[in-house]
Amino acid sequence: MMKKNSHTLTVFLITMLIIVAIINSSCILLYESHLAGIDAVTLMVSICDVLASIVAGAFIVVQLRSDSEAEIERAKTEEARFILEYNMSFIENKELCDIEHYLEDAITHAGTGKIQSLSESRQSLVNYLVYLEGFASCVNQKLLQFEDIDNLFSYRFFLAMNHPEVQALEIIPYADFYRGSYQLFDKWYQYRMKNREKNYIDDVDNCNDVMPLAKYSLFKNLKFEKYLDPSINMCISHNEKGERQYYIKYGNKLIMDISNAEYPADIKKRMEYVLKKNKDIYDNYIGEQLHSDSIISKEQYERISELIYDTDPYIYPAMFGENGKETAIQLLPTVFENNQDAMFNKENLYIFKECKSDDIVGIILWVRGILDWDVKRFLTIAKNQNIDLPEENVWKVSNQYVDVRYDTQLEKETISLINICISAEYRSLGLGRLMLNEFMHQHTGEAMELCVLEDNESAVRLYSNCGFVRKRTSDGFSLTEMKPVCLEMKKS
């Protein structure tokens, strides 16, 4: 009521000021018009029209301002109601509250016993994180402001996002499903730092005030920057000397010199972060094309065999039988060392390893042109090693897949990438792209093809980003009648 009276008084005062100003001006105009011989009545009518227009305009301006303030009040009321209801939906949900208590107890080692482990209450944990993800969506779309929610929700949020068990079970392995929370984590942390608030990731010693979670900070997760701004990526090229050159891809633009880029400070800071962080990682790894005289240790051969086996869930389990991976690790090193197999040949191996330790973290198995695989020789080597292979399945792989996939469909000089694999613990660091780019650099200008399971979205995305385009789909190999769909891709 007081605000309404205030608006009325404002309108009245503005109107009176306008009237006084116009009357004053009218007197002057009347005097001048008398001297000029202009009809006074006509002049007064014109003045009244102007006066009416100005007064109407004043009323409209004040009314719009009043409506705007009323709309802001309504929005604030709705926001408060939403926050209250969202909070109550958490408090009234026993499963969510039990998860929160477990997270607290696991850190403080109190242990209420309500939940034995998060793995046994996986669905409740997912519900908890989905609750946070929905909350993140509201903040990221600016429907909620940090100053209105910080005290009420920050504890629950950081408690989950910085919890090592939650990270291991959900946040890290299934990061694609929690992108909103990754982005919210960064924004919320910056907000609390700017306002000098205690963060649940900085204060380790003062356990009475905050949870001691600093060493589990999500910032230390190597996937973190990927979900902050998906449009920022690091790319690699090579100079005339063959040395790596790093640059940033922002949207569709390639940025070689970040310091000269005309972008907001926060975007440039993120670019610098992604560039430095990935460069530090990439500089620790190098690719190597093996040759017939390359020296490979038994442990390295076993690692290579393990990675090859992991590239396909249908072909290699069929070839190597019941103890699949163990059999592959036992047999393939001998086949490679023999160096006479058309497919499992040392010269068909491109390995990717850590510089300091020489540990192999990735491989590319490739051939050029038509692949004439001698199945009899392969089976003979296995028998000489006293390894019992399911021969019928090996022949099926040869007849139904290898002979079809790698025959005359491939041009003579086309490189076919048979297997591409980065070890599971090294994935999502960009090493797959780096390895493939390094391999393609060694074969600049050559046509390449590969075949990937269509539902392997991360692999399809990787190959697309490296310049491969979709060619066609075809039936893959399987011992069952249900054949997986393979996507054939090529790069000219």
N, C-alpha and C positions, 0 to 999 in steps of 0.2 A: 504493500500500500504506500509506503514511504517513497519507494522508487518511482511509482506511478505519479505521485504528487510532484516529485523532483522533475520528471520529464515534462509535466504540464507547466511548471514554473519556468523551465528553460525555454519552452516554446513561446510562452507569453513574453518573456524578456527579449528574446530575439525579434519577435514580431514588433514590439514597441520600439525597439531601436531602429528597425527598418522603417517604420511609419514616421518616426521623428526625422530620420534622414531624408525620406522622400518629401515630407511636408516642407522641410527647409529648402530642398532643391526646387520644389514646386513654386515657392514664393519667388525665387530668383528667376525661374523660367517665365512665370507670369509677367514679371516686370519687363523682362527682355522681349517677350512676345508682344506685349503692348506697344513697345517701341517699334517692333517689326511689323505690327498690324495683323498678327495672327489671332484668329478667333479663340478666345479664352476658354469657351465651353469645350471646343474640340481638343484643346490641349489638356484640359482637366480629365476628359474621358481617357485619353492616351495614358495619362499619369496613373489613373485608377487601374487601368488594365495591367500596367507594369507592376503596380503595387500588389494586385491580386495574385499575379504570377509569382512574385518573389515570396509573398507570404505562403502560398501553396507549396513552393519549393522548400521553404524552411520547415514547414510541417512534415513534408515527405522525408527530408534528411534526418530530422529528429526521430521520426517514426521508424525509419530503417535502422537507425542506431539502437532504438529501443528493442526492435524485433531481433537484431543481431545479439544483443546482450541476453535477451530472453532465450534465444536458441542455444547460446553457450551454457546458460544455466541448466537448460533441459538436457544438454549433452553431458554435462558434469553429473547431473542426477542419474542419468542412465548408466554412465560409467561406474558410479558408486554402487548402483544396484547390481550391475553385472559382476563387479569385484566381489561383492558380498555373496552373491549366489554361487559364483565360481569357488569361493573359499568354502562355503557350506557344502558344496558337492564333494569336496575333498574330506572335510571333517566327518561327514555322515557316511563315508565309504570306508568300511572296516578294513578291506583289503589294502587300500592306499595308506591308511594310517599304520597298518601292520608293517608295510614296507618301509615307511619312514622310521618307525621304531627300530626295525632291523638295521637300517643304515646307521642310525645313531649308535646302537649297541655294538655293531661290528667295529666301529671306530674306538669307542670308549671301553670296549671289552666287558661291558656289563652283562649282556646276553639275557634276554627275557625268555627265550625259548619258544616264543610264539611262532617263529619261522626258523626251521632248521638250517636252510640254505636258500639262496636266491634261485639256484638252479631248480630246486623243487617247487618254487613258487614263481616260475617263469612268466606265466600269464599275468599274474598280479604285478610283476615288475614291468612288463610291457604296458599294462594299463596305466601305471604310474608315469612312465615315460611319454605315453600318448597324451596323458593329461598335460604334461609340460610342453609337448609339441603343439598342442592346441593353444596353450597359453602363449607360446612363442609366436604363433601365427598372428595373434591379436596385437602383440607388441610390434612385430615387424611391419604390420600394416598400419601402425600408428593409431590403433583403436584404443590402446592403453599407454599411459605415460609412466616412465620409471619412478618419478617422484611420488606417484600415487600407489605404486605396488611394491616398492622396494622393501619396506619393513615387513610386509605381510608374506611375500612369496620368495624372497631371495634365499632364505635359509633352505627351504625345500629344494629349490632349484640347484644351488651349488652343492648341496649335500649329495644329490644324485649324480650330477655331471662330473664331480671330482672323485667319486667313489671307485676304487680300483676294481671291485668285483662287478659293478654295473658296467664299467668300461669294457671289461674283458668279455662279459656275457652279451652285451647289447650295443652299447654306444659305438665301439670301435669296429667290430665285425659287420655291423649292420648300419654303418654311418649314413648311407644314402637315405635311410628312413627317418633320420633325425637331423636333417639339414637345418631346419628352423631353429632347433636348440643350439646347434653349433654357432649359428649367426647370433642368436640371442646371447649366448655365453660371452662372445667378444664384446658386444655392445654394452651389456650389463656390467662387465668387468671395467670397461673404460668409464662408464658412468660413476661407478663407485670410487674409482681412483680419482676422478676429477673432483668429486665431492668429499674426498678424504674419508670415505667410509671404510670400515674394516672389511676385508675380503676373506672369504672362506678358502682362499688359495694362497694367502701371503703370511698370515699369522700362525706360526707353528707352535710357539711356546705357550701362548696364553690360552690354554685349553678351556678355561672357565668361560671365556667370552665367545670363542669361535671353535669350530671343529678343526683339528690339526690335519689338514688335508693337502698342505702345500706340495708335498712330494708326489702327489697324484694329480697335479693340475692338468686339466685338459689341454693346456697350452703345450705340454710336453708330448702330446700325441702327434706323431708325424703326419697324420691325415688332416690335422686341424685346419690349416690354411686353405685346403681344397674347398671347404664348405663355407668360407667367409664371403668370397666373391668368385663364383664359378666362371666369370668372364675373364679372370686374370690367370694366365698360365705361363709357364716358362717353356721356351722352345730352344732348339739347338740347331745350329748350322756349322759348317766347317769353312775355314779360310783356305787360301791357296796352298798353305803348308800342311793342310789336313788337320789343323788344330781346331778344337771345339770353340764355337762362339755361342754365348748365351744371350738371349734377349727375351722380352716379354711380349706375349700376345694378349692384348686387351680388346675383347670383342673380336672384330675382324682386322684390327690394326696391329702391325708389328712395330714394336718400340725398341730400338737399339740403344738409345741413350735416355734413360729415365730422368736424369737431371734436367734435360731440356724439354721434357714432355709437358704440355700445358694441361695438366690435370689437377684437380683439388689435392690439397696436402694429404688428406687421409688416404686417397687412392694411390698417390705416389708412395706413401709410406708402406701401403700393403704390397705394391709392386716391388719395392726394395726388399721387403721381408721375404716374399716368395722367391725373388731372384737369389738372394744371399743364401737362404735356407736350402733351396734345391741345388744351388751350385756347390755348397759344402757337401751335400750328399753325392752328387754326380761325380765330383772330382775324386771320390774314393773308389770308383768302379771303372773297369776298362774291358773292352771286348777283344777277343783273339780268335782268328781263324786258324783251325788246326790243319796241319799238313802231315804227310806220311811219316816224316821224321820227328814230329812233335813228341815231346816226352810228357806222358801223363801218368800220374801215380795211380795205384790201385784204388785208393780212396776217392780220387777225382773221377775215375771211371764209374765207380759205384754211384757217386753223386749224379753224374750225367745220366746214368741208367734210371735212377730214381725219378729224375725230372722228366725224362722221356715218358716213362710209364704214367706219370700224373697228367699228361696232356690230353688224354682221351679216356672217357669212362666206359667205352664200348669195345674198341679195337684191342687194346693191350690186355685187358682182363680176359678177353676171349683167347688171345694168342698164348698167354702164359699160364692159364689155368687157375687151379684152386688157390695156390700160394703165389698169386700173380706178381706182386711187387718184389718179393724175395727171390722168385725165380728169375725175373728180369734183371735184378741186380747181380745175380750169379752168372747169367748167360751173356748179357750184352757186352760187358768188358772184353770177353774173349772174342766175340764177333768183331768188335771194333779193332782190337789189336791185330786180328787176322787180316784186316784191311782189304778183304776181297769181296765183301758183301756190297751189292749195288746201293743198298739203302743205309744200313748201319756201318758206314764207312767213316774212318777218322777224318777224311778230307771233306766229308759232308757236315762236319760239326763246327759250329761257331759258338764259343763259350764266353760267358760274361762273368767276371770274377771281381772280388774285392782286391784292391791293389796290395794292401799291407799283408793280409793273411793268405792270399791266393785261393781263398775259398770260392768255389763255383756257385753262383746264385741264380744263374739263368743259362738257357741253351737255345740255339736254333738248329734244327736238323733240316737240311735242305738238299735238293738235287737240281741238276740242270737238264731240262729236256725230258725225254721219255725215260721212265724207270723200269728197267728189266730186272726184277727181283728174282734171284735164284732161290726158290723155297727149299729145294732139295739140299743145297749146300748149307742153308740155315739150319735145317733139321739134323743134318749130319754133324755139324758142330755141337749141337745140343746133345746128341747121343754120345759123342766123344767125351763130353763133360759129364756123362751120366745124369743128364737132366731130362726128365720125362715131360715132354710137351703134349698138349692135346692136338695131335697132328691134323685131325679132321677140321678143327677150328682154324688152325694156321692156314690150311689150304683154302678155307672159306674166305678168310681175310684177303688172301692173295687174289682169288678168282673174283670175289664179289666187290672188292674195294680197290686194292692196289692196281690190278690190271685194268680196271675201268677208269679209275681216277687219274692214273699216271701213264696212260698210253698215248695214242695219237691226238688226244684232245690238246696236249701241250705242244707248242711250237718248239723247234729244236733248241733254241737258245733261251727259252723262258725258264726262269728260276722258280721252282716250286718249293714253298716253305711248308715242310711236312709237319714239323712240331715246333711250337714256340712256347716257352715256359719260363716263368720267374718263380722261384721258390716262394711258398706261401707266406713265410715270415718277412719277405722283402717286397710284398705287393703293396700297391697304393702309395708308393713313393715316387712314381714316375720312372722307375728303372726299366719297365717293359718298353716304354716309348724310347728311352735312351738306347737300350740294346738294339731295338729295331732300326732306329735312325743311324746308329753306328754301322750296322750291317749294310743298310742301303747305301750309306756313303761309300763303302768299299766296292759297291756294285752300281755306281752312279750311271744312270741312263739305261739300265737293263730292265726288261719287262719281268714282272713278278706276279705270281698267283698264290693263293692260299685257300684253304677250306676250313671253315669254323662252324661249330654248332650254332644255329640261329638264335637259340635261347641264351647263349653266353654273351649277354649284353655288354659286359665290361670289355671283353675281347673285341667284339664288333666295333665298339666305340674307339678302342685303341687303334685298330687297323684303319678305321675311317680317318682319324686324326693324323695318321701317318701317310695319308694319300691314297689308300686303297678304296676302290669303288665297288659297289655291288654288281655282280655279273649275272648270276642266276641262283636259284635254289635247286637242291637235288636230294635224293634219299641217301642218308648216311648208312653206315654198317651197323648191324645189330644181329645177334643170334635169334632174336624174337621177330615176330611178324610186324611189330610196331617199330618202324624205322625212324630214327631221329632226322630232323630236317637240317641239312647242311647248307650254309650260305657260301657260295663261291665268290671270291673277291679278287680283283686284279689291280695292278699298278703299272702304268706304261712308263 
